Amino acid sequence: KQRQAANARERNRTHSVNAAFNALRLLIPTEPSDRKLSKIETLRLASSYIAHLSTILISGTQ
């Protein structure tokens, strides 16, 4: 019974993490736009995109 509860919690956690990755994928511009990124690609591109946007903001204020 405890094992089933733990498995259910892990399934919910996994679904939550996957939903967050899917939401993040929608915010990252990719070419082609329908290409599904892996989790590591998503994180790397998101980090790069944030740095790019930060650079634009910094250069725009000077």
Backbone torsions as a table, in degrees:
resi	resn	phi	psi	omega
1	LYS	NA	-44.9	178.1
2	GLN	-65.2	-37.7	179.7
3	ARG	-64.2	-41.3	178.5
4	GLN	-63.4	-39.7	178.5
5	ALA	-66.0	-41.7	178.8
6	ALA	-64.5	-41.2	178.1
7	ASN	-63.2	-40.6	178.7
8	ALA	-64.8	-41.6	178.0
9	ARG	-63.0	-41.5	179.6
10	GLU	-66.0	-40.2	176.4
11	ARG	-60.5	-44.5	178.6
12	ASN	-63.4	-41.3	178.7
13	ARG	-62.9	-45.2	179.6
14	THR	-62.1	-43.6	177.3
15	HIS	-61.4	-40.0	-180.0
16	SER	-65.0	-44.8	179.1
17	VAL	-63.9	-44.5	179.8
18	ASN	-63.9	-38.1	177.4
19	ALA	-64.2	-39.5	178.5
20	ALA	-65.5	-40.8	176.7
21	PHE	-63.4	-41.6	178.7
22	ASN	-62.7	-40.7	178.0
23	ALA	-64.4	-40.9	179.2
24	LEU	-66.4	-40.2	178.8
25	ARG	-57.5	-35.5	-179.0
26	LEU	-68.4	-22.2	-176.8
27	LEU	-91.3	-11.2	-176.5
28	ILE	-98.7	123.6	177.6
29	PRO	-70.5	127.5	178.4
30	THR	-131.8	161.4	177.5
31	GLU	-132.2	116.7	-2.0
32	PRO	-72.2	156.4	-172.4
33	SER	-69.0	-21.7	-179.2
34	ASP	-92.5	4.3	-179.9
35	ARG	-70.6	130.1	179.4
36	LYS	-88.1	121.7	-179.9
37	LEU	-85.2	148.1	172.4
38	SER	-71.5	169.9	-179.5
39	LYS	-62.9	-43.4	-178.8
40	ILE	-68.4	-38.3	175.9
41	GLU	-62.6	-40.3	179.3
42	THR	-60.7	-47.5	-179.6
43	LEU	-64.4	-43.5	-179.1
44	ARG	-65.9	-44.4	179.4
45	LEU	-67.9	-37.1	177.8
46	ALA	-62.7	-44.0	178.9
47	SER	-61.8	-44.9	179.2
48	SER	-64.4	-41.0	-179.7
49	TYR	-66.2	-40.0	177.2
50	ILE	-62.8	-43.5	178.1
51	ALA	-62.1	-41.5	178.7
52	HIS	-62.0	-46.9	179.4
53	LEU	-64.7	-37.3	177.3
54	SER	-62.6	-41.7	178.3
55	THR	-61.8	-42.1	178.4
56	ILE	-62.1	-43.6	179.8
57	LEU	-64.1	-43.3	-178.6
58	ILE	-65.6	-45.8	-178.3
59	SER	-69.8	-25.6	179.2
60	GLY	-76.2	-22.0	-178.3
61	THR	-92.6	-7.7	-178.2
62	GLN	-100.0	NA	NA
